[in-house]
Amino acid sequence: MRVTIGGLTLKNPVMPASGTFGLEHSRVMDFARLGACVTKSVTPKLRTGNPTPRVCETDAGMLNSIGIPSKGLRHFREQIVPAFGAWDTPLVVSVSADTAEEFGQACAELSVPGVAAIEANISCPNLEADGMAFAMSVRDTVAAIAAMRARTALPLWAKLTPNTGDIGAIARAAEDAGAEAVVVANTLLGMAIDVNTRMPKLGNVMGGLSGPAVKPIIVRMVYQCARAVRIPVIGCGGIATAEDAIEYLLAGAAAVQVGTASFLHPRAMIAVIEGMERYCAEHSISRVAELTGAVVVDAQLSERALRHAIQV
Ligand SMILES: Cc1cc2nc3c(=O)[nH]c(=O)nc-3n(C[C@H](O)[C@H](O)[C@H](O)COP(=O)(O)O)c2cc1C
């Protein structure tokens, strides 16, 4: 079940999605079973988060506008990082920031013993670019990743937003700027309205859609990114079962993250790992990594035809 993501070896390809997992889960699962632990994004500035309500259910998914409440880097270094030291599982720290410079500073301050890799949540607004997410533009992606690469020797993963035109070009920009992996992807921007009150269901009006509803979109993006970069792609969006995870691997992911499913079933990740082990045994697959990119697509289908296929 072992996979290698850049310089980091994971005992299996399953890990939590940032913001959907915390130390509380240790009451229902052994973190030593996971490929990695991924923390909620932390920011250099203290933040209280968005107005409530911050979550609502949708058909086959949910919307959230949590807004990344943060107790800052010092609290994270002193309280959270040591607590995860209780498990022999790599700790991936998700960082978020308002500017490229601040991203760099956060990486420097979080490059401490106990942290195995940094996941850069560049799906958040860049305050130097009208609040557009960094990963909506090649230029801002390069600026943020390059600023971080200069300040840390740890493996650096870039978490992309699906709210962009050409995600393959963004993935390539992250790779060129020094990312060791891309995580595809964060939530899709959405909105829901209560027809009785006529008010948006989220206090922040709009929010991020996640869960099974987004899976076909993100599988497509993983497929595109895997063809665009040489670094590993980590798939994230709507994974609830082992079959979902395997679909992502076949599309080109080297590993996967599970988010919303853990709210329904806190032990969902364990079920995904056990189901993948069973699938490998039943299909005589000796190494799970063999599945990465193993989707069978007609070899005659040219790049151009594939590009056209996504436009219909
Ligand atoms: C309540 C909630 C909080 C989230 N917080 C973060 C976060 O802090 N940083 C981040 O990069 N992604 C965050 N995400 C996005 C998830 O990590 C993941 O990319 C997304 O939910 C898609 O995966 P899923 O369909 O398995 O949930 C959050 C998602 C949810 C539902």
The ligand as an SDF file (V2000), in Angstrom:
LIG
                    3D

 31 33  0  0  0  0  0  0  0  0999 V2000
  -15.8720   22.2340    6.7310 C   0  0  0  0  0  0  0  0  0  0  0  0
  -14.7310   22.2680    5.7620 C   0  0  0  0  0  0  0  0  0  0  0  0
  -13.5660   22.9720    6.0860 C   0  0  0  0  0  0  0  0  0  0  0  0
  -12.4980   23.0240    5.1850 C   0  0  0  0  0  0  0  0  0  0  0  0
  -11.3470   23.7040    5.5330 N   0  0  0  0  0  0  0  0  0  0  0  0
  -10.2970   23.7020    4.6850 C   0  0  0  0  0  0  0  0  0  0  0  0
   -9.0700   24.3310    5.0490 C   0  0  0  0  0  0  0  0  0  0  0  0
   -8.9110   24.8840    6.1250 O   0  0  0  0  0  0  0  0  0  0  0  0
   -8.0490   24.2990    4.1430 N   0  0  0  0  0  0  0  0  0  0  0  0
   -8.1500   23.6730    2.9220 C   0  0  0  0  0  0  0  0  0  0  0  0
   -7.1860   23.6640    2.1550 O   0  0  0  0  0  0  0  0  0  0  0  0
   -9.3030   23.0500    2.5680 N   0  0  0  0  0  0  0  0  0  0  0  0
  -10.3600   23.0590    3.4140 C   0  0  0  0  0  0  0  0  0  0  0  0
  -11.5080   22.4020    3.0630 N   0  0  0  0  0  0  0  0  0  0  0  0
  -11.5920   21.7120    1.7560 C   0  0  0  0  0  0  0  0  0  0  0  0
  -11.2820   20.2190    1.9030 C   0  0  0  0  0  0  0  0  0  0  0  0
   -9.9760   20.0140    2.3860 O   0  0  0  0  0  0  0  0  0  0  0  0
  -11.4420   19.4920    0.5520 C   0  0  0  0  0  0  0  0  0  0  0  0
  -10.5540   20.0610   -0.3750 O   0  0  0  0  0  0  0  0  0  0  0  0
  -12.8580   19.5870   -0.0050 C   0  0  0  0  0  0  0  0  0  0  0  0
  -13.8140   19.5050    1.0200 O   0  0  0  0  0  0  0  0  0  0  0  0
  -13.1390   18.5050   -1.0470 C   0  0  0  0  0  0  0  0  0  0  0  0
  -13.0480   17.2020   -0.5010 O   0  0  0  0  0  0  0  0  0  0  0  0
  -14.3390   16.3790    0.0300 P   0  0  0  0  0  0  0  0  0  0  0  0
  -15.3580   16.4220   -1.0650 O   0  0  0  0  0  0  0  0  0  0  0  0
  -13.8060   15.0140    0.3260 O   0  0  0  0  0  0  0  0  0  0  0  0
  -14.8050   17.0890    1.2540 O   0  0  0  0  0  0  0  0  0  0  0  0
  -12.5920   22.3440    3.9380 C   0  0  0  0  0  0  0  0  0  0  0  0
  -13.7560   21.6320    3.6280 C   0  0  0  0  0  0  0  0  0  0  0  0
  -14.8160   21.5810    4.5110 C   0  0  0  0  0  0  0  0  0  0  0  0
  -16.0440   20.7970    4.1280 C   0  0  0  0  0  0  0  0  0  0  0  0
  1  2  1  0
  2  3  1  0
  2 30  2  0
  3  4  2  0
  4  5  1  0
  4 28  1  0
  5  6  2  0
  6  7  1  0
  6 13  1  0
  7  8  2  0
  7  9  1  0
  9 10  1  0
 10 11  2  0
 10 12  1  0
 12 13  2  0
 13 14  1  0
 14 15  1  0
 14 28  1  0
 15 16  1  0
 16 17  1  0
 16 18  1  0
 18 19  1  0
 18 20  1  0
 20 21  1  0
 20 22  1  0
 22 23  1  0
 23 24  1  0
 24 25  2  0
 24 26  1  0
 24 27  1  0
 28 29  2  0
 29 30  1  0
 30 31  1  0
M  END
$$$$
